[in-house]
């Protein structure tokens, strides 16, 4: 069997495995599958970079800290909840 | 903004080194909103001062305030969402005001934190994300916090002692409280507008070991949920799977996980995960 045939067979096996996974009946899902899926769906650190910013808790605190530290305030007004992304 | 400039390393660095950043959810500042009167007054003052200073104003907007609290610059969100334009605004401000560089004046912390709740409540964290970029926003996953009081979460449990193989339908009011959040990232987040066509969760005991029962939970929902605030007839259809550990004697629930198995909305696929925090 040459290298190209081996690659084609491997690819076919991978696709078959994926299709088998998709066709798996819901009853076959176990706790490990659920835990893994929860982990896959939850936010990754790169999706929570907003947490890297030192946000003041409200406008008045921001203004007080700005005066104390001689810094400007960056104020973003928005609809919804930017912290959870439901906005 | 969150997926664009507020995830950009240079923007994050500029905000932390030279500014005091703050965000304000408009709903909290309107009549009946959660913020106290003094905070609402400050929000309104900034808006009026910016308007009087002939700066651009709007409800979804970036404002730059001087260190003494007066608006000196602003950008509409459509412009501010362009990372290079926001960087230009920040760098221009630093140069104009000769702002000294320093450490963040507030230590960065996780912004999506569990809400305050009674000691005997259950706090659940929910994540929802588009899986294929179709039918919903797909920039990043969104989160919800669901707090169930004791009178609510006890309805997740069977009324009597259990053994392997026992099963029960979860109280419809509680399954609705959970499943109403099972929708992908959309502009509309008013769950009071959601309408179930069907919804159910069924639990079956799969093991009982050393006083802890493990129930497998299976369910489904079909729910009307509009993408925008106007009615658009779109529906969520999903199957749900999960596991709950509980102690029948004390009626304590140490663990609960739920996920969508298959979930669709607006021609796209999405996934939801729920984890019990406490």
Interface residues (C-beta under 8 A of the other chain):
Chain A: X26 X29 X31 X34 X35 X37 X38 X40 X41 X42 X43 X46 X47 X48 X49 X50 X51 X52 X53 X54 X55 X56 X57 X58 X59 X60 X61 X62 X63 X65 X66 X67 X68 X69 X70 X71 X72 X73 X74 X75 X76 X77 X78 X79 X80 X81 X82 X83 X84 X85 X86 X87
Chain B: X1 X2 X6 X7 X12 X15 X16 X18 X19 X20 X21 X22 X23 X24 X25 X26 X27 X35 X38 X39 X42 X43 X46 X58 X59 X60 X61 X62 X63 X64 X65 X66 X67 X68 X69 X72 X77 X80 X90 X93 X97 X99 X100 X102 X104 X105 X106 X107 X108 X109 X110 X111 X112 X113 X127 X128 X129 X140 X141 X142 X143 X144 X145 X185 X189 X214 X218 X239 X241 X242 X243 X257 X258 X259 X261 X271 X272 X273 X274 X275
